[in-house]
Amino acid sequence: MTVLVTAPYNKPGRDELEEMFRKVVYRSWKDHGQAFREDELIALLNETGASGLIAELDQVTENVISEAPSLQFVGVCRGMPSNVNIEAATKRGIPVFYTPARNAQAVAEMVVGSLITFYRHIIEASKWLREKNWKDDYLQAYLKFKGHEITGKTVGLVGFGAVGRRIATLLSVFECRILYYDPYVDEQDFPQYQQKTLKEVFAESDVISVHLPRTEETIDLISEEYFSLMKKEAIFVNTSRAVVVNREDLISALKEEKIGGAILDVFYHEPPEEPDYEIINLSNVLPVPHLAGATYEVEDHHVKIMNSALRRWLEEKTLDIPVLFNRNQLQKEKKGAVSHER
């Protein structure tokens, strides 16, 4: 079997694929400069005669699946296989594998790091120093940029999938009280944390961090109803999907200083358009250009997860693996508050 790999894939991972499938053709989208277009992907599959495809950003459409008669499986190096036409794959009996939680550690670290950066005014203080504003005695900066500690804060996590749980683990070092809202999680599985209603999370937390996928039930879920419950000094964090938050309601809460501020890694339009810059330019917002999952290690994680799943599939143990998708399972997954994925 020949496997076409367009996802970034390290050499040890490709060697392991060759051990399993004999031949690997590596055409990373990074070397190509952008994701392969539908016609380019079809041409590559036909040129190589590939029976397997491991992609990351490429859109594996119905046409791609129908025009690749040799295709036996599709792998997607993402937290959800949102760029694959699952229905078309199901009709062909083609299993679709994905890499859940590949970026959970990266996002969790970004959230904690951003909180420290926000609370301690690190960016403002660094900019102030570079601009040679330190002209008085040594206490000038000490007084101007005095901040807050994370330790002892109540942190509310909206969505308690892989990312939310990893954040909770990291924050345990800071002795934070952890609340979470996720109707698809059994509270008995995490007795060390407190499961709450969404309103309780917003009313009781010093920090609210959102980790939701884009689904019909999550679009515009976070609105003025919940911002109005927040403490005046509370911080709102979103590293998941911009559309789960009503942008206008968030802008109002920030402009009117009803809340302490926001840390935002996602926006309605990427790259941003003028309405996005209205929120990006607010002084009480720490904006980041969708970098939460951007680490080199994430690529190593997705290689390990994908290869493990494919090996188990080859060993004919497919019934119990969590990364084998069909249409019914996809619909079930979409209802849950699962981990954020770029």
Secondary structure, 3 states (H helix, E strand, C coil): CEEEECCCCCHHHHHHHHHHHCEEEECCHHHHCCCCCHHHHHHHHHHHCCCEEEECCCCECHHHHHCCCCCCEEEECCCCCCCECHHHHHHHCCCEEECCCCCHHHHHHHHHHHHHHHHCCHHHHHHHHHCCCCCCCCHHHHHHCCCCCCCCCEEEEECCCHHHHHHHHHHHHHCCEEEEECCCCCHHHCCCCEECCHHHHHHHCCEEEECCCCCCCCCCCECHHHHCCCCCCCEEEECCCHHHECHHHHHHHHHCCCCCEEEECCCCCCCCCHHHHHHHCCCCEEECCCCCCCCHHHHHHHHHHHHHHHHHHHCCCHHHCCCEECHHHHHHHHHCCCCCCC
